[in-house]
């Protein structure tokens, strides 16, 4: 795997197998990542870094969302998971941006937990190791010596069980899966999520045999829904799960 800062778009047409093999961890990079995981503790103190002095409103929001999601899933509520697609035919409408680094271990090591909904540093690094082994790509943005935003691309997505809606989420043919787009609460409203998606989309459009990107957004996440719709993504499928005191009913609606 090449660990690099890639500021120029690759104009060569690639295929998914070449992408996957190119991003598999080399022995040197895997050794570095494994060593970092071993020396990283499970707990992270917000007080250790002034960048992690998260305002209480963000903490309250995290706890509130977690409690609400748990109540809706196990006791009473209806949850919707929306699958959006972004056809590569529309990529030319997106601005070309080279703000994010690609597969940069240096950026990855600047990760710190900035939300109760985020994994610990150790678990995040283990997740990165696992995803690199699967050939996935991560785009990262660092500012003030801290990882502020990242977004993942899976060139060979598989169907998976969506626990939030209690049913299988079917992988789309000839597509690439965009997942885990995250921005530090203190760095939001700066267009980082949109910038990361634009850069990823331009790169992904060069992969032969693929027609579109797809991503999953919960219906309650109004900000993310607005962001992906504003960029030109269209709603393809809605997965629903209705819970009434432990009894569940699931269904899905195809929009196109």
N, C-alpha and C positions, 0 to 999 in steps of 0.2 A: 504494500500500500504506500502510496506517495503521501507524505505529510508536507503540506505546502500552503502558501498563501496564493490563491489563484485569482488574479485580478483581471484576467482576460478570458473571454468566453471561448470555449473549444468549438470550432466550426466543423470539425470532423464528425461524420455520422458514426455513432457507436451503437453496439447492441447491448442488451441487458447482461449477457454472460460476460462480455468484456468489462462492463462497468463493475460487476460483482467481483470478478477476479482481481481487478485493479485495486479495489479497496479492501481486500483481505489483509489483515495485519501481517506485516513482515515480522521476523523474529526479533529484530531490534526494537521496533515500536511496541510489540506485544510485551517484551520484557520491561520496557519503561512504564507501560500502563499497569502491568501486574504489580510492579514495585510500588507504584503510587497508591494502588488499592490497598496493598498490605500495610502501608504506613499511615493510611488515613483512618481515623477513628470513626465510630458510628455517630457520635454526637457533634453538633456544630453550635458554637455559641454566637448568637447575633451580636453580642457586645464586643467580640474580638475584632470586628471590622466595622468602621463607621459607615461604610456603604450598606451594611446590613441592618442599620437602625430603621427598620420598617415602621412607618407611622401606624399607630394603633388601629386606624380605620381599615387598613388592609388586613391586619390580623383578624379583626372582628368579621370582616367580609369572608375570609377563608373559613373560619369556624362556622359562620352562619350557613355558607354554601354546603359545607360538609354535613352539618346536622340536617339541613333541608333535604339533601340528596338521600341521606340514610332513611329519613322519615318517609319520603315518597317511594323509595325502593322496597322497604320492608313493611310499612304500615298502610299508608293511604296516599295515593297520588298517581299521576300519569306522566311518564317520561317519554321523550321523543329524541331519537338520534337521527340527525339528518346527514345524508350522503350527498355531497356536492361534487360535480365534475367540472374540470376546466379543460376544454379541447385545445390542442396545440395549434389549431387553426387561428386561435385568438391571441397567440403569444406576441405577434407583431404589434399589438395595441399596448402592450406593457412597456414601461420604460426599461432600458438596459441599465442595470445597476451592478456595481462590483464592490459593494460596501462590506459584504460578509466574507469571511475566510471559509475555506472548504477543507474538512477533515483535518483540522489543526489541533494536535494534542496540546500545544501551548495554550490555546484558548480553552480547551476542555479542562485543563488543570486550574483554570481561574474560576471554575464553578463554585459557588457557595449557595446554600439553601436560602432562598429569599421569600419563601411562602410555606405555610404548614402543609400545603397540598403538594409540595415538591419533595422528591426523595432526598435522603441524606447524601452527603458528598460521597461516601463510600458506595452506597447503592447506585448512585448516578454513574460513577466510574465503572462499576460492574456492568451496568446497562449499556454503557458506551462500548465496552469490550465485546459484549455479546452481539451488539448490532453491527459493529465493524466486522466481526467474524461472518456475519450473514450477508456482507456486501452492501450494507446501507451507508448512506452519505449524510453528514451533518454540516449545516451551514451555521457559522457562529459569528457573533459580533461582540467585541470587547471595547469597553470604554472605562477610563479611570481604573485600569488594571483589574477589572472585574467582568465576568461573562454576563452581558446584559440581555442577550437575546439569542435564541437558536431555533432551528427548524430541521426536521429529519425527512429524508427521501428514501423510500424502499423501492428498488428497481424490480423486485420480484415478490409482490405482495401475495399473501395467502389469506383465505377466509379465516375468521377468528370468532370466538365467542364474545359477544358484547354483554358483559355482566350488567351494565346499566339498564339494558332493555331485554335481558334474559333470552337472547336468541342469536343465531349465527349471522354474522355480517359477511355477506358474500363479496369476495374479491372480484373486481371488474376485469374483463379480458382486455388485453392490449393497453394496460394502464399502469401508472406508477402511483404509489400511495404516499401522500404527504401526512406526516403525523408529528405530534408533540411540538407544535409551534408554541414557544413560550417567551415572554418578555418580562423582565424584572418590573414589578409594580412602579418602582421609582423612575423607570425609563420609558414608561408608556406615553402615548399621545405624541410620539416623535416619529411615527411612521416606520418603526423598525420591523414590525410584523409584515407590513406590505412590501418593504424593501427586500426582506428575506425571501418572500414568496416570489417576487418578480425575478430575482436572480436565479432562484431554483428553477422556475418555470422555463426560463431561456435556456438553461443548461439541459434540462430534462427533454426539451423539444428536439435535441440533437440525437436522442437515442432511437435507433431504428426499430421498427416493429411496434412502437407505442403510439397511441393516439391521443391520450389525455392524462391528466392528473385527477386523482380523487381524494377527498378528505372527509372526515367525520366531525360533525359539530353537534353538541347537544342543543336542543331547541331552546333551553333556558339561557344559553350563552348569547345574548343579544349582540354584544360587541363583536364577537367572532363572526356571527352570522352576517352582520352588516359589512364587516371587512371583506369577507370572501365574495359576497354578492356584489360589492362595489368594484371588485377587481374583475368581475365578469363570470364568476362561477355560477352554475345553474343547479338547482335542486333536482336530484334524480330519484332518490328513495328516502322514505321516512320509515324508521322502525319504531314501533310503539310498545310500551309495556304499561298496563294498568294494574295497580295493586289495591286491593280492598281487604285490609286486615289479614294479610298473609296469602290471600288468593290472588292469582295473577292471570291476566289475559294478555296475549301478545299478538301483534299483527303488523303488517307493513303495507305501505302504499307506494306504488310506482308512479312517479310524476312524469316520466318520459321514457 
